[in-house]
Amino acid sequence: MLSLILLLAGAAALSILLLGILIRTPLARHFADLPGHRKVHNTVIPRLGGTGIVLTFLVLLTIAQVFELWDPSAKFLLSIVFASLFLLIAGTLDDVFTLGYKAKFLLQFLLAGVIVSVFGLSFEKVSLFGQEWPLYGMGMVVSIFWLVGLMNAVNIIDGIDGLAASVSLAGFVGVGALAFAAGAPNPVGVCVALSGATIGFLYYNFQRRRKVLLGDTGSQFLGVMLGILTLRIHGLPNVGNSILIPLLLAGYPILDLGVAMIRRFLQVRNRALGQRVTRMFHADNEHLHHRLVYAGLTHVQATLLLLVLASGFTATAVVLPHVSWAWELTIVSYLTLAVLFLLNRLGVLQRRAVQRALRTWALGSPSVDSGRLALRYNRYYELFNVSELGAPSVGAGSPSARVAPLAETTVASFETPGAVGGAAPQVLNGKF
């Protein structure tokens, strides 16, 4: 246990050191997030957080191999090294040139295909409520989509400070706890190293002067590593083959991704199926974290609240292998009701919103877009201009401009920049 604590502290210190060096190099000017109407900042901020996390992880892997501090299987070691190097290059290209979602999908499926087919990490069988089914050849297909889905799910929640990294950190803690209980030290070591590197990034991400953003490199890296680790522990003793365990370990990113996809599909004004599918990959400002900020929470408060939700999912995943299928059904039913209650309170499942979405789906009638939703909650903006929406501007002295503004620091990995479903308020001085 002491060695794991030292590894966690060392990884965090190394991550802080490497990121501190990176933001002082010329790279910080080339890997920068520019201000915009969907951003929380009005200055150029480096997107080197993901690069720092990946470099920290690779340095720790190198030290562990050189000094023979661990003895992983060759396929497991090669899979995490390959994923790290692949995303360090591909994510860097995306951060610099802003690749389209089709190109991102191609690279993501290529990475997932190599991990599953070459390195042999995949779901072989799944169980649910006491029933078990082998997947045969479908296991590889499911595993590929699992990895691609998690890369995009973690990326899509990277909209406010610390959210994607904190939720991923909760997932790593859950995987590490399950691996520790199963007597698998190698996944535990990887989880602890990733947790320390992520903590080092959060040290800068929550700062004002030396802020660093995660970027596509970091969000996709955290997503794919969470996917690889869930594949690695699936089927281990004291873990089992329950499909609920990996779903709960990545519970919040999957929830936000699913809600966003369904909402966008239903809100398209055109009834054509192709238009609805295309719309599912367009960025907007109606994610769950956006709605919390609209409700008056600061970015830190929204992140902490959603971290509690993600930690609840993770704790449930850790407990599930030790309960009967009846208790498993009871716990899942309770979580489902809790999630439905949360979505209702955030306006996703309110009666009027559901009726509007169904009417849009059936008749192709216009629906309230993200710009009008933001306008509805304009009292929660610190300083903004809504002249594009036909409403007066709010000045700095206005009492309605005292709470942190809404923004999304990165565009989700498979979302098309600029394809927002309506004009969003323009942040004039959104320094958080």
N, C-alpha and C positions, 0 to 999 in steps of 0.2 A: 504493500500500500504506500509506503514511504517513497518507493521508486516512482510510482505513478504521480504522486504529488510533486516530486522534483521534476518529472517530465513535463507536467502541466505548467509549472512556474517557469521552467526553462524555455518552453515553447512560446509562452506569452512574452517573456523578455526578449527572445530572439525576434519575434514578430514586431514588437515595438521598435527594436533597434533597426531592423531592415526597412520598415516603413519610414522611420525617421530619416534614414539615408536616402530613400527613394524620392521623398517629397522635396529634397534639397538638390536633386540632380536636374539636368535639362529635360529628363523624361516627364517631369511634372507638367511641363508646358505642352507636350505633345499628347499626353494622355489626360485630357482635361474635359470636364463636363461644363458646357457653356450655359449661361442663364437662359431662361425661356419661360413661357407662360405656364408650363407644367413643372417648373422647378421651384425648389424652396429657397434657392440662393440667388443673389444678384451679382455674384463674383465668380470667376473661374476657379473651379475646385478640381484637384487631381482625382482621376479614377484609377488609382494604383493600389487600392485595398486588396483586390483579388490577386494581383501580381505579388504583393507582399505575403499573402497567405500561402500561395502556391510555392514560392521560393522558400519560405520557412519550413513548410512540410517536406520539401525535397532535401533541404539541408539536414533535417532531423532523420530522414530515411537514410541518407548517406552515412551519417555518424553511426546510426544503429547497425548498418551493414558492415562498416569498416571495423568497428569494435565488437562485432558479433553479439550485440545486445538483444537480438531476437532471432527467431528461426522460422520465418514464414514459409509457406509453400511457394514454389516458384511462380505458379500461375497467379496467386493472390498478389504477390509483390509486383510482378510485371503489369498486372491490370491497373493497380493504383499509380504506378510510375508512368505507364502509357497515358492514362487519363489525365494526369497532371501536366505532362509535357504537351499533349495534344491541345488541352484547353489553354495552356499558357500561350501557345502560338495562335490558335484559332480565336480565342477570346481577345487577344491583343489586336488582331486584325479587325475584329468587330468593334472594339473600342476606338480604333483609329479611323476606319473607313465606314462604319455603320452599315453592316451587311443587311440585305433584305431578309425577310423571314423565310423565304424559300431556300436561300443559301445556308441560313442557320439550321434549318431543318435537315438539309442534306448532310452538313457536318455532324450534327447531333446523331443522326441515324448511322452514319459511318462509325462514329466513336462507339455507340452502343452495340452495333453489330460486331465490331472487333472484340469488345469485352465479353460478349456472350458466346460468340462462335469460336473465337481463338483461345480465350482464357477460361472458358467453361463455367462461367458464373451465371446461373439461371435457376428459376423455380422448377423443381422437378415434380412436386405434388403439393396440393393445398388441402386444407381442411377448414370446416366451418361448422360450429355447433355439434361437434362430435362425429361428423361425417368427413371422410377423406377421399380425394379423387386424384389419380395420377394425371399429369398434363401431357406426357409423351412429347411429341414434336411441338405442340403448342406452347410448351414451357419456354422455348427460346424466343418465340414471337412475343409472348407476354412480357418476358424479361426485357426485351429491346424497347418495347413501348413504355415499360416501367421506368427505365433509365431516362429516356427522352422526356417523358412526362414530368419526372422530378426535376430535371434541368430547367424546364420551362416553368414549373410550378414555383420553384424557389426564386427564379428571376422575376416572375410576375408580382411577387409580394415585396420586391425591393423598391418600395415607393416612399417610405419615410425612414428617418435615421434609425439604424440598428435593427430593423424588423427582420430582414432576411437572415442576417448573421445570428441574431438571438434565437430565432426559431430553429435554425440549423444546429445551433449549439445544444438546444434542448433535445433534438433528434440524436445527436452524437452521444449525449449523456445516456439516453435510453438504450441505444445500441450497445454502448459500453457496459451498462449494467446487465443486460441480457447475456452478452458474451462472457462477462465475469462469472455469472451464475452457471454458465455452461462449461466453464473451465477452458475457454479459448483465449489465451493471453495475447495473441497477435492482433485480433480485431480490437481488443481493449487498448493496446498501445497506440494503434492508429487513431482511435476515437479520442484518446487523451491528447495526442499531438495536434489533431485538428481542432480540438476545443481550445487548447492554449493559443494556437495561431489565430483563431477567431476572436478570442478575448483581446489579443494584441491589436487587432483591427478595430474592435469596438472602442478601445482607448482613444483612438484618433477620430473615429466616426462621430462620437458624441461631443467633440470639441468644436469651438467656434473659429478659432484662429488657424489651427493646423488641421482642419477637417480633411478627411480622405473618404472618397466614396468607394463602394464595392466594385462597381463596374460589371460588365457582362462576364468578364473572366472569373471574378469571384463568385457571382451568383450561380453560374453554371457549374463551377468547380464544386461548390458546396452541395449542389443538387446531385451531381453524379457520384460524389463520394458517399453521400447518404444512401443513394441507390445501390452502390457496390457493397456497402457494409450490410445493408438489409438482405441482399442476396447471399452474402457470405455467412450470415448467422442463421438463415432460414434452414430449418431442419436439424439444427444442432440439438443435443440433449438439453432438456430443461427449457427449450425454446419452442420446439415443435414446428408444425407446418401450417399453423393457422394463418389464413390470408389477412386476418384482422391486424396482426402484429405489424407487418410492414406498413399497412394503411394507416394505422394509428401513429407510428413513429414519424410519418410525414403527414400527419392529420391536417394541420392548418393549411399548409401550401396546397394540398389536394382540395380542401374545402373551398378556398378562395378561387382556385382555378376552375373548379366545377361550377360554382355560382356564376363566375364571370362568363364562362362559355355559354351556359344556358340563358343568362340574361341577354347577352348580345344576340344570340340566335333568335330570341323571341321579339327583340325590340326593332328589328329591321323593318323598314317601311315597305320594302318590296317583298312580295310573297315567293319569289323565285328561290328555289333551294340553294342554287349556286351563290346568290347574293347573301343569303343568310350564313352560309358556311364561311364565305370570305369575311363577313363582318365579325365573325368570332375571333379573328386574329388582329382586329384593329384596337389600338390603345384607347382607353377612356379614363375618366376620373371617378369611377363609381365602385372601386374595389372596397372591401370591408374596412381597410385602414383609412381610406378616404372618408368614408361615412362616419367613422369615429372622430376624425378631425372636424368634419362638418358639424358634428354634435357638440363641439366646443373643447375637445381634449387637445392638449399639446401633443407634439410628436412623441415625446418621451412617454407621456401617459398612455397614448395609444399603443406604443410598442410594448410597454409593460403589461397592459391588459391582454393583448394578443399573445404575449409570451406565457402568461398564466394559462390561457386556453391551450396553447401548444404543449405546455408542460403537463396539463391534465390528460391530453391525448397520450403523451409519452408514458406517464405513470400508469395509465390503463394498460398500455402495451406490455409494460414490465410485469404487471400483475396477472394478465390473462393466462400465461402458461401454468399457473398454479391454482386455477379454479376449475370447477366442473363446467360442462357445456351449458347447464342451466344458469349458473351465475354469469357465464359469458354472455348469454342472451339478455339477461337482466341488465348488465352493465352497458351493453351496446344500446339497448332500448333507452336507458336513461341518458346516455350521451346524445342519442338522436333527438330526444325531446329538448335537451339543453341547447343543441345547435339550432333547432327550429325556433326556439324562443329567442336566441340571439339574433337570428336573421330577421325575425319579426320586429324586434326592437330597433334594428338598424334600417328598417324600411324596405327590406328585400321581399319579405313575405306578408306585408300588410295587404289587407283585402283590396284596397284601391290600386296598389301597385300590381298585384296579381291580375286584377281585372284589366288594367291597362295593357299589360304584357300580352295577355291572351287575346285581347281585342286587336292589338297590333299584329299578332301572329295570324289571326283568322282573316282580318280585313285589310291588312297592310296599311292601317291608319297611322298617322304620326304619333310618336311617343315622346315623353319628356327626356331630353338628352342631358348629357353631363353638364353642359353650360347652364341650363335652366335649373338643374339640381343645385349647382353651386350658387346660383343667384338666390335661390330659396333660402340658403343659409349664409347670406352675405355678411351677417353681423359677426361671423366668426373669423373674418379676415382682418389681418393687421393693417394692411395698406394695399389697396388694389384698385383697378379701374375696370368697370363693367360697361363702358360706353359701347362696346361692340354688341351688347345685349339690349341696348336701348334703355339703360337705366343710368342714373347719375353716378358720378364717381364719389368715392368715399375718401375723405381727407384724413390727414394724419391725426388731427385733433378730434376726430369723431369717436364717440364712446363705443361705437360698434367695431372698432379696429384695435382690439386689445388682446386677441387670442391668436396663437400661431397660425400662419397661413397654410393652405393646402398646397401640396405639390407632389410630384413623383420624381425622384432623383434619377431613375433610370427607366428606359423603355424595356418592357418585358422582351425576353429573347425571341419570341415569335410574334410580337406585335409590330405593326407597321407604324413608324414614327409619323406624326402629323395627321394620322387618320382618325382624329378624335371625333366622337359623335356629337359635335356641337362646339361652339366657341366657348372656351373656358376663360375665367377671369385672368387678366394679365397682372402678374405680381410685379409691383414697382419697387418695393423694398422688403423682400421676403427673408431678411436675415433672421434665422431662428436662434 
